[in-house]
Amino acid sequence: MRHCTQLHWQPILLVVMGMTGQNKIGQKLIGSNVFWISQNIAVPVLVIPAGTRFEKIKNIGLALPLLPDMKNYIPEMAIKSVLEKLNANLMVVNVGEKSDNRSKATLYAGLSDIFHLFDELVPSYHFLTNKNTLNSLLEFSEDNHVDILISISGKEGILQRLLKPSISKNLAYRSQIPLLLYRAKD
């Protein structure tokens, strides 16, 4: 008589992937896999740069663009869950382009959403003015001792165009801190 062991499956809550600093081709290959996965699975992907030291997480940066109806794109409950578990300071960082041609109504709607999405966590708000978003985020992260940077990876449409996936990819390649990627809501 055979015994069957009953398995108790737990849902996957997070995928952790490392970014090695081997060479540019290796980074691109691993980076392509990281971003394909982050855009095609429903759980967040934590990208850990080579040489990262694990310490208590004190400061988390959340990179968000100014979008009207942002609440329709941002997986706020999933992000809030992680933020509450880590009990870290939240810094909401605007990553929109200063010189774009959006109307004031669009900008105000985006600001309203940014201020209301995570308000109960009492974040600090930061608006980057440098035209080079990637360098601005890297400098901000270093200057403000950000331990993890959260970015939203858009699948298709407006969020993808505004968040520019290449910025998230380049952050993962160049950042010395972990990057937590969430997929935008469908």
C-alpha positions in Angstrom: 0.0 0.0 0.0 1.4 3.4 -1.0 1.2 6.5 1.2 0.5 9.8 -0.3 1.8 12.8 1.4 -0.6 15.6 1.3 1.1 18.8 0.3 0.0 22.2 1.6 0.7 24.8 -1.0 1.3 28.3 0.1 0.8 31.2 -2.3 3.9 32.9 -3.6 4.0 36.4 -2.2 7.3 37.7 -3.6 9.9 36.7 -6.2 13.5 37.6 -5.3 16.1 37.9 -8.1 19.7 38.9 -8.0 21.4 41.3 -10.4 25.0 40.3 -10.8 27.6 42.7 -11.9 29.4 40.3 -14.3 29.3 42.1 -17.6 27.0 44.2 -19.7 25.7 41.2 -21.7 25.0 39.2 -18.6 23.3 42.1 -17.0 21.1 42.6 -20.0 20.2 39.0 -20.1 19.3 38.8 -16.4 17.7 42.2 -16.6 15.5 41.1 -19.5 14.3 38.1 -17.4 13.7 40.2 -14.3 11.5 42.6 -16.2 9.7 40.0 -18.3 8.8 38.3 -15.0 7.8 41.5 -13.3 5.4 42.4 -16.1 3.9 38.9 -16.4 3.3 37.7 -12.9 0.9 39.0 -10.3 3.4 39.1 -7.4 6.1 41.7 -6.8 9.7 41.1 -7.8 12.5 42.2 -5.5 15.7 42.8 -7.4 18.8 42.6 -5.3 22.0 44.2 -6.6 25.3 42.3 -6.2 27.0 43.0 -2.9 23.9 44.2 -1.1 24.2 44.1 2.7 21.1 43.1 4.5 20.2 45.5 7.3 17.0 46.8 8.9 14.9 48.7 6.4 14.4 52.2 7.6 13.5 54.2 4.5 11.5 53.2 1.5 11.2 55.3 -1.7 8.1 54.9 -3.8 8.5 56.3 -7.3 5.2 57.5 -8.8 4.3 59.7 -11.8 1.5 62.3 -11.7 -1.4 60.5 -13.4 -5.1 61.2 -13.3 -6.9 58.2 -11.8 -3.7 56.8 -10.5 -5.7 54.7 -8.0 -6.7 52.6 -11.1 -3.1 51.7 -11.9 -1.3 51.5 -8.6 -1.5 48.3 -6.5 -1.9 50.3 -3.4 -3.1 47.6 -1.0 -0.2 45.3 -1.9 2.3 48.1 -1.4 0.6 49.2 1.9 0.8 45.6 3.2 4.6 45.5 2.7 5.1 49.0 4.0 3.1 48.2 7.2 5.1 45.0 7.8 8.4 46.7 7.4 7.4 49.7 9.6 9.7 52.0 7.6 9.5 55.6 6.6 7.8 56.1 3.3 9.0 58.7 0.8 6.8 59.2 -2.2 8.9 60.5 -5.1 7.3 62.1 -8.2 9.0 60.8 -11.3 7.0 62.8 -13.9 8.6 65.0 -16.4 8.5 68.7 -15.6 8.3 69.8 -19.2 5.5 67.6 -20.4 2.4 69.2 -21.9 -0.3 67.8 -19.5 -3.0 70.2 -18.5 -3.2 71.7 -15.0 -6.4 69.7 -14.3 -4.5 66.5 -15.2 -1.6 67.4 -12.9 -3.9 68.4 -10.0 -5.8 65.1 -10.4 -2.5 63.2 -10.2 -1.4 65.2 -7.2 -4.6 64.5 -5.5 -4.2 60.8 -6.0 -0.6 60.8 -4.8 -1.6 62.7 -1.6 -4.6 60.3 -0.9 -3.2 56.9 -1.9 -0.8 56.5 1.0 -1.9 59.3 3.3 -2.6 57.1 6.4 1.1 56.0 6.3 2.2 59.7 6.8 4.7 59.7 4.0 7.0 62.6 3.0 6.5 63.9 -0.6 9.3 64.7 -2.9 9.2 66.2 -6.4 12.3 65.8 -8.5 13.1 68.6 -10.9 16.1 67.2 -12.8 15.2 66.3 -16.4 17.2 63.0 -16.1 14.8 60.9 -14.1 17.2 58.0 -13.6 20.0 60.2 -12.2 17.5 62.1 -10.0 16.2 58.9 -8.5 19.7 57.5 -7.8 20.8 60.8 -6.2 17.6 61.1 -4.2 18.0 57.5 -3.0 21.6 58.1 -1.9 21.0 61.5 -0.3 18.0 60.3 1.6 19.3 56.9 2.7 16.6 54.9 0.9 17.0 51.2 1.7 14.5 50.0 -0.9 13.0 51.7 -4.0 9.6 50.7 -5.2 8.7 51.1 -8.8 5.5 50.2 -10.8 6.1 48.2 -13.9 3.5 48.9 -16.5 2.3 46.2 -18.9 0.7 48.2 -21.6 -0.8 51.6 -22.1 -0.5 55.0 -20.4 1.3 53.8 -17.3 4.0 52.0 -19.3 4.6 55.1 -21.4 4.8 57.4 -18.4 6.9 55.2 -16.2 9.2 54.4 -19.1 10.3 50.8 -18.3 13.8 51.6 -19.4 14.1 53.8 -16.3 13.1 50.8 -14.0 15.6 48.6 -15.9 18.4 51.1 -15.7 17.6 51.6 -12.0 18.0 47.9 -11.4 21.3 47.9 -13.4 22.8 51.0 -11.7 21.2 51.1 -8.2 23.2 50.0 -5.2 19.9 49.4 -3.3 17.2 46.8 -3.8 14.4 47.6 -6.2 10.9 46.3 -5.5 8.8 46.0 -8.7 5.0 45.8 -8.7 3.0 45.2 -11.8 0.4 47.9 -12.6 -3.2 46.9 -12.1 -4.9 45.8 -15.3 
